[in-house]
Amino acid sequence: MKSTSFISAQHRTKAAITAIVFALALVLPVVLRPSIASALPLTERKITIASSQAGRDDTIYTANFKPGTTGTVLGFVIEFCDNSPLIGQTCNAPAGLDTNEATITVATGWTVHANTDANTLIVTRGAGSYTAGVAETITLGTGAANNGIDNPNATGSYYARMLSYAVAADAQGYTDTAPGTYTDYGGVALSTANQLTVTAQVQEQLTFCVGTINGAAPADCSGLTGTAVNIGVVNSGAPSVSPVAVVNGGNNVNGAAMVSTNASFGVVVTYYAEQATSGTNHLGSLRVAGATCNAGVVQTDSCFRSPSTQTAFDGASPNENFGVTISTIDTTSGTTTNLVRDTNYDGDGTAAQGFAWREDGSTDALASSAAGAQPENRVVDEEMLLLRFAARAAATTPTGVYTVTSTYIATSTF
C-alpha cells in the first residue's frame, strides 16, 4: 500500500507540473508580445529617395503605404538600420546616415519629437486617423540645407522600419528592442549606389558658306553653290536689281551667305571688295577691268559710283550707283532668329530703300548676332542672308563689261 501511495503521489506531481507548463504555454505569447497582438502590416509600402548617391546630404525621403488598420494614429516611427528591417530586433545605424533631427521638417500636421535621433525619426500629431487600405504619404525633408536625410556613406543596402501608433506617448518611447504598442508596422529595403559620370565635349563650331540662290533657302551649306551674280543690262533709268531674268541679260540669281555657330558671344558677318590689280582709282568698285578711272566721282569713266552708306537708287538724279542690300534673313532652315542686319544693308530690295557698297577694301559688317542679351540670343543655326545687288547707269556711263569680286567672312567669338 505504501508503494501504491508513493506512485500515486508521483503521478499527481507530474500532472501538476504538466498543467503548469501547459498554462505557461498559453499565457507566454500574450505576456511577451502585447505590442503586436492586433497590429497589421502596412501594405504597398515603400520609401522613395530623391538621390541614391552615397553620402548625399539633405535627401528627401518619401514614405508611401496603405494602413492595415482603421483608427486613430497620433504617432509614427521610421527607424533606419543597416542590418535588419524586422521590428523588435537590435538596429545598427547605417554609418553616415543622419536624420538632421534638429532641423528636418515632415509632412503637414506632423511634428518631429525630441526623442528623434540620427537614425530614428519619431513624429507625432494632436489628431488624425488612418483608414485601412487608403494610401498615405509622409515626406521627410524639403531638400534645403539640413532639411532632409543624409544618406549612408557607403554604397549598398540598408533598411527602414515603419510603425504607426494610436497613442503619441507610445511612439515617443520607441526603442529598437522595445517598440511599445503600435498599430501597424512594416519594413522596407533601400540602397545607395555609385553614380555614373558621363563626359562629352562640344567643340567650337562655325559653318559658313557663300553662293547663289533663286528660291527657298537650302537645308544647310551643302545646298548653296554658285559664285556669280549677273544683273544683266544696266540702263540709266530704273536700276537693275538681282535676280535679273535671262531675257534681260542676267542669270536670275541672288547672292546668299549662310552661317551656323555655337559661339556664346555671337558671330559677325563682314565683307570687303577685292581691289583690282590693274587700272587706277576706285579699285573695289563695279568697274571695267584695267580701266583708268577718275579719282573723283564722275559719270564718264568706267567705274561706278559706290555709296558707303545706304542710298536710294531712285529719284530724279541721274547719278550712277552700285551696291548691295540684305533684303531678308531666311531662318526657315534652322532654329534661331538671332542675326540682325547692319543699318546700311537692311533694305527690302527696292530702289527706294537703297543699297550700299564699301569699295575701299576695308571690311564692313553686314549682319551680327553679337548684340544678343544672352548666349541663347547669340548662337546661330542655319540663318541665311539674301544678298541683292543693284546698279544704275548714267546716260554718259561708258559701255563695257563691269565686274567686282567680294570676299565674305564670318567671325565667331566664343
Secondary structure as GFF3:
##gff-version 3
##sequence-region A 1 414
A	DSSP	alpha_helix	2	32	.	.	.	ID=ss1
A	DSSP	three_ten_helix	34	36	.	.	.	ID=ss2
A	DSSP	beta_strand	40	41	.	.	.	ID=ss3
A	DSSP	beta_strand	43	49	.	.	.	ID=ss4
A	DSSP	beta_strand	61	66	.	.	.	ID=ss5
A	DSSP	beta_strand	71	72	.	.	.	ID=ss6
A	DSSP	beta_strand	75	81	.	.	.	ID=ss7
A	DSSP	beta_strand	111	112	.	.	.	ID=ss8
A	DSSP	beta_strand	120	124	.	.	.	ID=ss9
A	DSSP	beta_strand	129	130	.	.	.	ID=ss10
A	DSSP	beta_strand	136	140	.	.	.	ID=ss11
A	DSSP	beta_strand	156	165	.	.	.	ID=ss12
A	DSSP	alpha_helix	168	172	.	.	.	ID=ss13
A	DSSP	beta_strand	184	192	.	.	.	ID=ss14
A	DSSP	beta_strand	206	213	.	.	.	ID=ss15
A	DSSP	three_ten_helix	221	223	.	.	.	ID=ss16
A	DSSP	beta_strand	240	241	.	.	.	ID=ss17
A	DSSP	three_ten_helix	246	248	.	.	.	ID=ss18
A	DSSP	beta_strand	254	261	.	.	.	ID=ss19
A	DSSP	beta_strand	267	273	.	.	.	ID=ss20
A	DSSP	beta_strand	287	288	.	.	.	ID=ss21
A	DSSP	beta_strand	321	330	.	.	.	ID=ss22
A	DSSP	beta_strand	340	341	.	.	.	ID=ss23
A	DSSP	three_ten_helix	343	345	.	.	.	ID=ss24
A	DSSP	beta_strand	364	368	.	.	.	ID=ss25
A	DSSP	three_ten_helix	375	377	.	.	.	ID=ss26
A	DSSP	beta_strand	380	392	.	.	.	ID=ss27
A	DSSP	beta_strand	402	403	.	.	.	ID=ss28
A	DSSP	beta_strand	406	412	.	.	.	ID=ss29
###
